[in-house]
Amino acid sequence: MDSLETNVNIGLDNGTHVETVVLLSYKSPDSVINVKVEFGEGDDKISLDAIAERAKKYQPKLKITYKMIQEYVEQKYGFKVHTTYIAEVKRSLGLTMYDAPNATEELKQSRKRPPKERVEAIMEALKYFEVI
């Protein structure tokens, strides 16, 4: 049986290093390779909390939709906000505006500035969803 043995040295963010030996071999599909890893606190163990914290850093953020913002505002403040108001607030903050497939180059009518209470509610929603 041909096999390949290699050492793997992994540097973690907190300054500790993990070294392991990996054995790669040609096995038949019905054979089993057992790998034992001990998780927990203490020497020679991998902390699950550290793994969970590191995984959170790479978790993609939830895509916040206009509908989510509208539902938040209606639930918290008791009134509805139009999507054009949300777009105006986002535009005034310099936030990314996504291309709309039916968008036109020129506006048929000028943009209306949303009322102050609507702007404040939308801003609160954007903060709640960590957009700003």
Helices and strands as residue ranges (DSSP letters): E 3-11, E 17-25, H 48-58, H 66-77, H 83-93, H 116-128
